[in-house]
Amino acid sequence: MNKARVAIIGAGVVGASIARVLSRYENLEVHLIEMEVDVGWGVSKANTAILHAGYDDDPNLYPNRAKYCVRGNYLWRKWAKQLQIRASWNGSLVLSFSKEDEEELYNLLERGERNGVKELRIIEKDEIQKLEKNASPSATLALWAPTAGQISPFEAVTALVENAVENGVILHLETKVLDIVEDGTRITKLVTNNGEIEVDWVINAAGLYADYIAKLVGGSEFKITPRRGEYFLFDSTAEPKVSRILFPAPKPKSKGVVVTTTVDGNLMIGPNATDLPEEEKENKETTQEGLEEVWINASKLVKSLPSKSIIYRDYFEKLVYAVSKHGIKKLKTKTIVYSAGCRERSIYEIGVVGSRPSGIFTAGEAQTLMDIYGIMPGKNIVIVGSGDVGLIMARRFALQGANVKAVIEIMPYPGGLTRNIVQCLNDFNIPLLLSHSVLRVIGKDRIEEVEVCKVDESKKCIEDSIFRIKCDTLIISAGLVPRVELLEDLGISIDPLTKSAVVNDRLETSLPGIFVAGNALVVNDLVDYAVEQGEVAAQGASEFIFNNGISAAQWKKIKLNGNIRFFVPQLISGERDVIMYGRVISPEEKVKLEINEIKKEISFFRVRPSEMIRLRLNKDELSSVKTKSLTFSISKRSE
């Protein structure tokens, strides 16, 4: 008997749930299609992760939503146990602060009872404080919904998809549907960027892009208007937290700003709700106004929120809260030089799926165990990443008697210096697998092996190249990223290429008076560069204080062409000397760097992503530029 072929477009929580349910039927061939590099990378990764009790939806207006929300709450209790997804059934409180709010609470109570929500009731001040000690004392009444809960949205989607794939669902990542082919009244296949997929049925679970999929089969009247929400996510050590999910009385546009604690133990407040134009579905920016709105509304629900580490009051006044063993210090300042360094990328950021047993460490964690505590992380080691840190760790493990099975690098070239390849790998006969990727971690209590494959030029797995390496330890040395969480909290503009702040030639950010330097600005090769950036930022801070700001008749944007990954600073005045720092996208020999506007050309015998380009431009050559931008390009030079 031929199997019916079903394609689910979108591997968010909805698509993943559908895939898992359909995977139980033997007569179906199920394809789960996701345009991103991993599942759950759309709306499913960025939400409050609340499992609602089910009192919101009016059964007269939305009968299916009213029924399915209560049913979904029940289902998630089962699924969380079956798939070992972390969930917290801590209940929610909807707080009232006025007579109008109280009326709305009674409306919600009546609606919830009609929907079948269990144990729902209105409570008064004393019981509010017993249930949530950090709830605002100004709250007059609350709707208590003990069946509400929270979940880890990332774990939920991953667990659903992994279970579905184990049951035979075929997962297609980095696959965008370009067309849906019909034969009369029947769908026959999907056309994607990775080829064609023959199907009989299509389920549209494409989230924000569901209207795009609908248009492929003539549903042009269906449109989705994107709505952006902004949050504060606090460090897990930030106090005070809340033990319940706190809502305000809902408004027509949204349920309002929520105060809650995630299953990871982080206090989270938000979101606001900003409707965006249809073409701005990828607009994920945070704004100063939006974050202020979230903070103000969240503050109404609780006695207190954790102190912001940095508060930007106005042009000349910033407040910094510093925590030490002596307590919290409040510092008032005109300028801030932010040099918080960088952090390691984790296994969650490089797309490795599978179980999460012990034996997985970042390179920094492994160094701490060995250097501080004298503990060897393991005996049979696989290292992901061939940057200098990963290479040096490979040699370190070998010298300590461990068996380093392989260093695995997804790029077709090593990330570290040639001398480290020779001294750390070749001298110890450690294999370097270029154009390879770790797909999956396998193991129950301790990692037992990893699944590895060769990748093509687009970094996609070559199916017939998959093999396994037995190991008891996996070291993630997949690069560093600037630590900019505090800058993001302030709404400072972030460059997606550097993952850090957009800065001018005094290393000042988009918020006047806040400067960034060192590895918090860009991950440097040499400490010399970090020190140099610190000096420039200090000069900028001094100039800001004594000249009431950083002067520039016009900021010129840096534009990039050819084999260039980034250059910083991104804005220059042309009125002073500036040192530029950049990296290329891929290795190349016999090239030239050109800046057409100043007719500057610099030749390089070789450029590599692992080696930073440092370039000094003096104000004499920049002062003649009349354009609003300077274009940097790297190309092959003529022999």
C-alpha positions as CSV (number, residue, x, y, z in Angstrom):
1,M,0.0,0.0,0.0
2,N,1.4,3.4,-1.0
3,K,1.9,5.8,1.8
4,A,0.2,9.2,1.8
5,R,2.9,11.9,1.7
6,V,2.4,14.9,4.0
7,A,4.6,18.0,4.1
8,I,4.5,20.2,7.2
9,I,6.0,23.6,6.4
10,G,7.5,25.2,9.5
11,A,9.4,23.4,12.3
12,G,8.2,25.7,15.2
13,V,6.2,24.4,18.1
14,V,3.1,24.1,16.0
15,G,4.7,22.2,13.1
16,A,6.8,20.1,15.5
17,S,3.6,19.1,17.4
18,I,1.8,18.1,14.3
19,A,4.8,16.1,13.1
20,R,5.0,14.2,16.3
21,V,1.3,13.3,16.3
22,L,1.4,12.2,12.6
23,S,4.5,10.2,13.2
24,R,2.4,7.5,15.0
25,Y,0.7,6.5,11.7
26,E,2.5,3.9,9.6
27,N,0.6,4.8,6.4
28,L,2.0,8.3,6.3
29,E,5.3,9.6,4.9
30,V,5.8,12.9,6.8
31,H,8.2,15.6,5.7
32,L,9.0,18.5,8.2
33,I,10.4,21.5,6.3
34,E,12.2,24.4,8.0
35,M,14.0,27.3,6.2
36,E,16.3,28.1,9.2
37,V,19.4,26.1,10.2
38,D,17.6,24.5,13.1
39,V,14.1,23.9,14.4
40,G,12.3,26.4,16.6
41,W,14.3,29.4,15.3
42,G,11.2,31.5,14.4
43,V,8.6,32.9,16.8
44,S,8.9,29.7,18.9
45,K,12.2,30.8,20.3
46,A,11.1,34.2,21.4
47,N,8.0,34.2,23.6
48,T,7.0,34.1,27.2
49,A,6.7,30.2,27.2
50,I,3.5,30.3,29.2
51,L,1.1,27.3,29.1
52,H,-2.1,29.3,29.6
53,A,-4.9,28.0,31.8
54,G,-7.5,28.8,29.1
55,Y,-9.7,31.7,30.4
56,D,-8.8,34.3,27.8
57,D,-10.7,33.2,24.7
58,D,-14.4,34.0,24.5
59,P,-16.2,30.8,23.5
60,N,-18.9,32.7,21.6
61,L,-16.4,34.5,19.4
62,Y,-13.6,31.9,19.2
63,P,-15.1,28.5,20.2
64,N,-12.2,26.4,18.8
65,R,-9.5,28.5,20.5
66,A,-11.4,28.4,23.8
67,K,-11.7,24.6,23.6
68,Y,-8.1,23.9,22.4
69,C,-6.3,26.2,24.9
70,V,-7.7,24.2,27.8
71,R,-7.1,20.9,25.9
72,G,-3.6,22.0,25.1
73,N,-2.8,22.8,28.7
74,Y,-3.7,19.1,29.5
75,L,-1.7,17.7,26.6
76,W,1.4,19.6,27.6
77,R,1.3,18.0,31.0
78,K,1.5,14.6,29.3
79,W,4.0,15.6,26.7
80,A,6.4,17.2,29.2
81,K,6.5,13.9,31.1
82,Q,6.8,11.7,28.1
83,L,9.6,13.8,26.4
84,Q,11.3,15.0,29.7
85,I,10.8,18.6,28.9
86,R,11.3,21.0,31.8
87,A,8.0,22.6,32.9
88,S,6.8,24.5,35.9
89,W,3.1,24.3,36.9
90,N,3.3,27.4,39.2
91,G,0.0,29.0,38.3
92,S,-0.8,32.6,37.2
93,L,-2.3,35.6,38.9
94,V,-4.1,38.3,36.9
95,L,-3.9,41.5,39.1
96,S,-6.5,44.3,39.2
97,F,-5.7,47.9,40.2
98,S,-9.1,49.6,39.6
99,K,-12.8,49.0,39.4
100,E,-12.6,48.5,35.7
101,D,-9.8,45.9,36.2
102,E,-12.0,44.0,38.7
103,E,-14.9,43.9,36.3
104,E,-12.5,42.4,33.7
105,L,-11.4,39.8,36.2
106,Y,-15.0,38.6,36.8
107,N,-15.5,38.5,33.0
108,L,-12.4,36.2,32.8
109,L,-13.6,34.1,35.6
110,E,-17.0,33.5,33.9
111,R,-15.3,32.9,30.6
112,G,-12.8,30.4,32.1
113,E,-15.6,28.5,33.8
114,R,-17.5,28.2,30.5
115,N,-14.3,27.0,28.9
116,G,-13.8,24.3,31.5
117,V,-10.7,25.7,33.4
118,K,-10.4,24.0,36.7
119,E,-9.9,25.6,40.2
120,L,-10.2,29.1,38.8
121,R,-11.2,31.7,41.4
122,I,-11.0,35.4,42.5
123,I,-8.8,36.0,45.5
124,E,-8.2,39.1,47.7
125,K,-5.2,41.0,48.9
126,D,-4.1,38.7,51.8
127,E,-4.1,35.6,49.7
128,I,-2.3,37.4,46.8
129,Q,0.6,38.1,49.2
130,K,0.6,34.5,50.4
131,L,0.8,33.1,46.9
132,E,3.3,35.7,45.7
133,K,5.3,37.7,48.2
134,N,6.7,40.0,45.5
135,A,3.2,40.9,44.1
136,S,2.4,44.6,44.2
137,P,0.6,45.6,47.5
138,S,-1.6,47.9,45.4
139,A,-3.3,45.0,43.7
140,T,-7.0,44.9,44.9
141,L,-8.0,41.5,43.6
142,A,-6.5,38.7,41.5
143,L,-7.7,35.9,39.3
144,W,-5.9,32.8,40.5
145,A,-5.4,30.1,37.8
146,P,-3.4,27.2,39.4
147,T,-3.4,25.2,36.2
148,A,-1.2,27.7,34.3
149,G,2.5,26.9,33.8
150,Q,5.7,27.5,32.0
151,I,7.9,25.4,29.8
152,S,11.3,25.7,28.1
153,P,10.3,26.6,24.5
154,F,13.6,25.6,23.1
155,E,13.6,22.1,24.7
156,A,10.0,21.6,23.8
157,V,10.5,22.1,20.0
158,T,13.7,20.1,20.0
159,A,12.2,17.2,21.9
160,L,9.1,17.1,19.7
161,V,11.1,17.0,16.5
162,E,13.7,14.5,17.8
163,N,10.8,12.2,18.8
164,A,9.1,12.6,15.5
165,V,12.4,11.9,13.6
166,E,12.9,8.8,15.7
167,N,9.5,7.7,14.5
168,G,10.4,8.2,10.9
169,V,9.6,11.9,10.1
170,I,12.0,13.3,7.5
171,L,13.4,16.6,8.6
172,H,14.6,19.2,6.0
173,L,16.6,22.1,7.5
174,E,17.7,25.2,5.6
175,T,15.0,24.3,3.1
176,K,12.8,27.2,1.8
177,V,9.6,26.4,-0.1
178,L,9.6,28.3,-3.4
179,D,6.5,27.0,-5.0
180,I,3.7,24.5,-4.6
181,V,2.9,22.5,-7.7
182,E,-0.7,21.5,-8.4
183,D,-2.2,19.1,-10.9
184,G,-5.8,20.2,-11.3
185,T,-7.2,20.1,-7.8
186,R,-4.4,18.0,-6.3
187,I,-1.0,19.1,-4.9
188,T,1.8,17.0,-6.4
189,K,5.1,18.5,-5.1
190,L,7.0,21.3,-3.4
191,V,9.7,23.2,-5.1
192,T,12.5,24.2,-2.7
193,N,16.0,25.7,-2.7
194,N,17.2,22.1,-2.2
195,G,15.2,20.4,-4.9
196,E,11.7,19.0,-5.3
197,I,9.7,17.0,-2.7
198,E,6.7,14.9,-3.9
199,V,3.7,15.3,-1.6
200,D,0.0,14.7,-1.5
201,W,-0.9,17.0,1.4
202,V,0.6,20.2,2.7
203,I,0.1,21.6,6.3
204,N,0.9,25.3,6.5
205,A,2.6,25.9,9.9
206,A,5.0,28.6,8.7
207,G,4.3,31.1,11.4
208,L,5.0,34.6,10.4
209,Y,5.4,33.4,6.8
210,A,2.1,31.4,6.6
211,D,0.7,34.1,4.3
212,Y,3.6,33.6,1.9
213,I,2.9,29.9,1.8
214,A,-0.8,30.6,1.4
215,K,-0.1,32.8,-1.6
216,L,1.6,29.9,-3.4
217,V,-1.8,28.2,-3.7
218,G,-3.9,31.3,-4.4
219,G,-4.6,32.5,-0.9
220,S,-3.7,36.1,-1.6
221,E,-6.3,37.6,0.7
222,F,-4.6,36.0,3.8
223,K,-2.1,38.4,5.4
224,I,-0.1,38.3,8.6
225,T,0.8,41.6,10.3
226,P,4.0,41.1,12.3
227,R,3.9,42.3,15.9
228,R,7.2,42.9,17.8
229,G,7.5,42.3,21.5
230,E,10.5,43.4,23.6
231,Y,11.7,41.8,26.8
232,F,14.1,42.1,29.7
233,L,15.7,38.7,30.5
234,F,17.7,39.0,33.8
235,D,20.7,37.0,34.9
236,S,19.8,34.0,36.9
237,T,21.4,35.6,40.0
238,A,19.2,38.7,39.8
239,E,16.8,39.2,42.6
240,P,13.9,39.6,43.6
241,K,12.1,37.1,41.4
242,V,8.5,35.9,41.4
243,S,7.2,32.4,42.0
244,R,4.0,32.9,40.0
245,I,3.2,34.2,36.5
246,L,1.9,37.8,37.0
247,F,-0.4,39.4,34.4
248,P,-2.2,42.8,34.5
249,A,-5.9,42.8,33.5
250,P,-5.8,42.3,29.7
251,K,-6.3,45.1,27.2
252,P,-7.9,44.7,23.7
253,K,-4.5,44.6,22.0
254,S,-2.6,42.1,24.2
255,K,-2.5,40.4,27.6
256,G,-0.1,43.1,28.7
257,V,3.4,43.0,30.1
258,V,4.1,39.8,32.2
259,V,6.4,39.3,35.1
260,T,7.6,35.7,35.4
261,T,10.6,33.4,36.2
262,T,11.6,31.0,33.4
263,V,12.3,27.3,34.0
264,D,16.0,28.2,33.9
265,G,15.6,30.5,36.9
266,N,15.8,33.9,35.0
267,L,13.4,36.7,35.9
268,M,11.8,37.9,32.6
269,I,9.5,40.9,32.0
270,G,7.7,41.7,28.8
271,P,6.5,41.9,26.2
272,N,5.1,45.1,24.8
273,A,3.3,44.9,21.5
274,T,4.2,47.0,18.4
275,D,2.5,46.3,15.1
276,L,5.0,46.5,12.2
277,P,4.6,46.9,8.4
278,E,4.1,43.6,6.6
279,E,7.6,43.8,5.1
280,E,9.3,44.0,8.5
281,K,8.8,40.4,9.6
282,E,12.5,40.1,10.4
283,N,12.7,43.3,12.5
284,K,13.9,42.1,15.9
285,E,15.4,45.3,17.2
286,T,14.9,46.6,20.7
287,T,14.1,50.2,21.2
288,Q,14.8,52.6,24.1
289,E,11.1,53.6,24.2
290,G,9.9,50.0,24.0
291,L,12.1,48.8,26.8
292,E,11.1,51.7,29.0
293,E,7.4,50.8,28.4
294,V,8.1,47.2,29.5
295,W,10.0,48.3,32.6
296,I,7.3,50.8,33.7
297,N,4.4,48.3,33.2
298,A,6.2,45.5,34.8
299,S,7.1,47.7,37.8
300,K,3.3,48.1,38.5
301,L,2.9,44.4,39.1
302,V,5.6,43.8,41.7
303,K,7.0,45.4,44.8
304,S,10.4,45.7,43.1
305,L,12.4,44.6,40.1
306,P,16.2,43.9,40.1
307,S,18.3,47.0,39.6
308,K,19.3,47.7,36.1
309,S,23.1,47.4,35.9
310,I,23.2,50.5,33.7
311,I,20.5,53.1,33.4
312,Y,20.8,55.8,30.7
313,R,19.0,58.8,32.1
314,D,20.0,61.5,29.6
315,Y,22.9,62.8,27.5
316,F,25.1,63.7,30.5
317,E,23.9,61.3,33.2
318,K,24.2,57.5,33.4
319,L,23.7,55.4,36.5
320,V,25.8,52.2,37.0
321,Y,24.9,49.7,39.7
322,A,27.9,47.6,40.8
323,V,27.7,44.5,43.0
324,S,30.5,43.5,45.3
325,K,30.9,41.6,48.6
326,H,30.4,45.0,50.3
327,G,27.0,45.4,48.7
328,I,25.5,47.4,45.8
329,K,27.2,50.6,44.8
330,K,25.3,53.3,42.8
331,L,27.6,55.3,40.5
332,K,26.6,58.4,38.7
333,T,28.7,59.3,35.6
334,K,28.7,61.2,32.4
335,T,30.5,58.5,30.4
336,I,30.9,54.7,30.5
337,V,33.7,52.7,28.8
338,Y,32.3,49.2,28.4
339,S,35.0,46.5,28.2
340,A,33.3,43.4,29.5
341,G,35.2,41.1,27.1
342,C,33.8,38.1,25.2
343,R,32.3,34.7,25.9
344,E,32.5,31.2,24.4
345,R,29.8,29.9,22.1
346,S,28.0,26.9,23.5
347,I,26.8,23.7,22.0
348,Y,23.4,25.2,21.8
349,E,24.6,27.9,19.4
350,I,26.2,25.6,16.8
351,G,23.2,23.4,15.9
352,V,24.3,20.1,17.5
353,V,21.3,17.9,18.3
354,G,20.8,14.7,20.3
355,S,20.9,14.0,24.0
356,R,22.6,16.2,26.6
357,P,24.6,13.8,28.8
358,S,27.6,14.8,30.9
359,G,31.0,15.1,29.3
360,I,30.3,18.2,27.2
361,F,32.4,21.2,28.0
362,T,33.5,24.5,26.4
363,A,37.2,24.9,26.1
364,G,37.2,27.5,28.9
365,E,35.3,25.1,31.2
366,A,37.9,22.3,30.4
367,Q,40.8,24.7,31.2
368,T,39.2,25.7,34.5
369,L,38.8,22.0,35.5
370,M,42.5,21.3,34.6
371,D,44.1,24.5,35.8
372,I,42.1,25.4,38.9
373,Y,40.9,22.0,40.1
374,G,43.5,19.6,38.7
375,I,40.7,17.5,37.1
376,M,41.0,15.9,33.6
377,P,37.6,16.2,31.9
378,G,38.0,12.9,30.1
379,K,40.2,10.4,28.4
380,N,38.9,10.1,24.8
381,I,38.4,13.6,23.4
382,V,36.7,15.1,20.4
383,I,37.2,18.9,19.8
384,V,34.8,21.0,17.8
385,G,36.5,24.0,16.3
386,S,40.0,24.6,14.9
387,G,40.7,28.1,16.2
388,D,43.9,28.7,18.2
389,V,42.2,27.9,21.5
390,G,40.9,24.5,20.2
391,L,44.3,23.7,18.8
392,I,46.2,24.5,22.0
393,M,43.6,22.5,24.0
394,A,44.2,19.5,21.7
395,R,48.0,19.6,22.5
396,R,47.2,20.2,26.2
397,F,45.1,17.0,26.4
398,A,47.7,15.0,24.4
399,L,50.4,16.1,26.8
400,Q,48.2,15.0,29.8
401,G,47.9,11.5,28.3
402,A,44.4,11.8,26.8
403,N,43.5,10.3,23.4
404,V,42.4,13.2,21.2
405,K,40.3,11.4,18.5
406,A,39.9,14.4,16.2
407,V,39.6,18.2,15.8
408,I,36.5,18.8,13.7
409,E,36.1,22.0,11.7
410,I,33.0,22.9,9.6
411,M,35.0,25.3,7.3
412,P,37.3,24.0,4.5
413,Y,40.2,25.7,6.2
414,P,41.6,25.7,9.8
415,G,40.6,28.6,12.0
416,G,44.0,28.9,13.8
417,L,47.5,29.9,12.9
418,T,49.7,27.6,10.7
419,R,52.2,27.2,13.5
420,N,49.6,26.0,15.9
421,I,48.4,23.4,13.3
422,V,51.9,22.1,13.1
423,Q,52.9,22.3,16.8
424,C,49.5,21.2,18.3
425,L,48.1,18.7,15.8
426,N,50.8,17.4,13.4
427,D,53.4,16.9,16.1
428,F,51.0,14.8,18.1
429,N,49.4,13.0,15.1
430,I,45.9,14.4,15.9
431,P,43.6,14.3,12.9
432,L,42.1,17.6,11.6
433,L,38.8,17.0,9.8
434,L,38.1,20.0,7.6
435,S,34.6,20.5,6.1
436,H,33.1,18.2,8.8
437,S,30.4,18.8,11.4
438,V,29.2,17.2,14.5
439,L,25.5,16.3,13.9
440,R,24.5,14.6,17.0
441,V,25.6,13.7,20.6
442,I,24.8,10.2,21.7
443,G,24.9,8.9,25.2
444,K,22.7,8.4,28.3
445,D,24.5,9.5,31.5
446,R,27.9,10.2,29.8
447,I,28.6,11.0,26.2
448,E,29.5,7.8,24.4
449,E,30.0,8.9,20.8
450,V,29.3,11.7,18.3
451,E,27.8,11.5,14.9
452,V,29.9,13.3,12.3
453,C,29.5,14.0,8.6
454,K,31.3,15.7,5.8
455,V,29.6,18.9,4.6
456,D,29.4,20.5,1.1
457,E,30.2,24.1,0.1
458,S,26.9,25.3,1.6
459,K,27.8,23.5,4.9
460,K,25.0,21.0,4.4
461,C,25.6,17.4,5.5
462,I,26.5,14.9,2.7
463,E,24.2,12.0,3.6
464,D,26.4,9.1,2.7
465,S,29.4,10.5,4.6
466,I,28.0,10.1,8.2
467,F,30.1,8.2,10.6
468,R,30.6,8.0,14.4
469,I,33.5,8.6,16.7
470,K,33.5,7.0,20.2
471,C,34.5,9.4,22.9
472,D,33.8,10.3,26.5
473,T,34.3,14.0,26.2
474,L,33.3,16.7,23.7
475,I,35.0,20.0,23.8
476,I,33.3,23.0,22.2
477,S,35.8,25.5,20.9
478,A,33.6,27.1,18.3
479,G,34.7,30.7,18.7
480,L,34.1,33.7,20.9
481,V,31.4,36.4,20.8
482,P,31.4,39.8,22.4
483,R,29.6,40.0,25.8
484,V,27.1,42.7,25.0
485,E,23.9,41.8,27.0
486,L,24.0,45.1,29.0
487,L,24.4,47.1,25.8
488,E,21.4,45.2,24.3
489,D,19.4,46.0,27.4
490,L,20.0,49.7,26.8
491,G,18.8,49.4,23.2
492,I,22.2,50.2,21.7
493,S,22.4,49.5,18.0
494,I,24.1,46.1,17.4
495,D,26.0,45.2,14.2
496,P,25.0,41.6,13.1
497,L,28.4,41.2,11.6
498,T,30.4,41.8,14.7
499,K,27.7,40.9,17.2
500,S,28.6,44.0,19.1
501,A,27.8,47.7,19.1
502,V,27.9,50.0,16.1
503,V,30.6,52.6,17.0
504,N,32.2,55.8,15.6
505,D,35.9,56.5,15.4
506,R,36.0,57.3,19.1
507,L,34.4,53.9,19.7
508,E,31.2,55.6,21.0
509,T,28.0,53.7,20.6
510,S,24.6,54.8,19.4
511,L,23.9,56.1,22.9
512,P,26.1,59.2,23.4
513,G,28.6,58.9,26.2
514,I,28.8,55.1,26.2
515,F,32.0,53.7,24.6
516,V,33.1,50.1,23.9
517,A,36.6,48.6,23.7
518,G,38.5,45.4,23.6
519,N,36.9,42.0,23.0
520,A,33.5,43.5,23.9
521,L,33.8,45.5,20.7
522,V,35.4,42.8,18.5
523,V,37.2,39.6,19.3
524,N,40.9,40.5,18.8
525,D,43.9,38.4,17.9
526,L,46.3,40.3,20.0
527,V,46.1,42.0,23.4
528,D,47.9,44.9,21.8
529,Y,44.8,45.7,19.7
530,A,42.5,45.5,22.8
531,V,44.8,47.9,24.7
532,E,44.9,50.2,21.6
533,Q,41.1,50.2,21.5
534,G,41.0,51.0,25.2
535,E,43.1,54.1,24.7
536,V,40.9,55.3,21.9
537,A,37.7,54.8,24.0
538,A,39.4,56.6,26.9
539,Q,40.2,59.5,24.6
540,G,36.6,59.6,23.4
541,A,35.3,59.6,27.0
542,S,37.6,62.5,27.9
543,E,36.5,64.4,24.8
544,F,32.9,63.8,25.6
545,I,33.3,65.2,29.1
546,F,35.3,68.3,28.3
547,N,33.7,69.1,24.9
548,N,30.2,68.1,25.8
549,G,30.1,65.4,23.2
550,I,32.0,63.9,20.3
551,S,32.2,66.3,17.4
552,A,31.8,65.5,13.7
553,A,30.4,67.6,10.8
554,Q,29.2,64.4,9.2
555,W,29.6,60.7,10.0
556,K,30.6,58.6,7.1
557,K,29.4,55.0,7.0
558,I,31.8,52.1,6.1
559,K,30.4,49.9,3.3
560,L,31.9,46.5,2.5
561,N,32.4,44.7,-0.8
562,G,34.0,41.4,-1.8
563,N,35.7,39.1,0.7
564,I,35.2,41.3,3.8
565,R,33.4,40.1,6.9
566,F,33.5,43.3,8.9
567,F,35.5,46.5,9.7
568,V,35.2,48.6,12.8
569,P,34.5,51.4,13.6
570,Q,31.5,51.5,11.3
571,L,31.3,55.3,11.3
572,I,34.2,57.8,10.8
573,S,34.3,61.6,10.9
574,G,37.2,62.1,8.6
575,E,38.4,64.8,11.0
576,R,40.9,62.7,12.9
577,D,43.2,59.7,12.5
578,V,41.4,56.4,12.8
579,I,42.6,52.8,13.2
580,M,40.4,50.2,11.4
581,Y,40.1,46.6,12.4
582,G,38.7,44.0,10.1
583,R,38.5,40.3,9.1
584,V,37.9,38.5,5.8
585,I,35.2,35.9,5.1
586,S,37.5,33.3,3.6
587,P,41.3,32.7,3.0
588,E,42.7,34.2,-0.1
589,E,46.1,34.9,-1.6
590,K,47.5,37.8,-3.6
591,V,44.8,40.3,-2.9
592,K,44.4,44.0,-2.6
593,L,42.3,46.1,-0.2
594,E,40.9,49.2,-1.9
595,I,39.2,52.3,-0.5
596,N,38.1,54.0,-3.7
597,E,37.0,57.3,-2.2
598,I,40.6,58.1,-1.0
599,K,42.3,56.1,-3.8
600,K,44.1,53.9,-1.3
601,E,45.2,50.4,-2.2
602,I,47.1,47.9,0.1
603,S,48.5,44.6,-1.1
604,F,48.4,41.4,0.9
605,F,50.2,38.2,0.1
606,R,47.6,36.3,2.1
607,V,44.5,37.1,4.2
608,R,42.7,34.7,6.6
609,P,39.6,34.9,8.8
610,S,41.7,34.0,11.8
611,E,44.1,37.0,11.3
612,M,42.8,40.5,11.9
613,I,43.6,43.3,9.4
614,R,44.7,46.5,11.2
615,L,44.8,49.6,9.1
616,R,45.6,53.2,10.0
617,L,43.9,56.0,8.1
618,N,45.1,59.6,8.7
619,K,42.9,62.6,8.7
620,D,44.8,64.2,5.8
621,E,43.7,61.5,3.4
622,L,40.2,61.4,4.8
623,S,39.5,65.1,4.9
624,S,39.1,65.3,1.2
625,V,36.2,62.8,1.1
626,K,32.9,64.5,0.3
627,T,30.7,61.4,0.1
628,K,28.6,60.1,3.0
629,S,30.4,56.7,2.9
630,L,33.7,54.9,2.4
631,T,33.7,51.6,0.6
632,F,36.2,48.9,1.6
633,S,36.7,46.0,-0.9
634,I,39.1,43.1,-1.2
635,S,39.8,41.5,-4.5
636,K,42.4,39.7,-6.4
637,R,45.3,41.8,-7.5
638,S,46.7,41.6,-11.0
639,E,50.1,39.9,-11.3
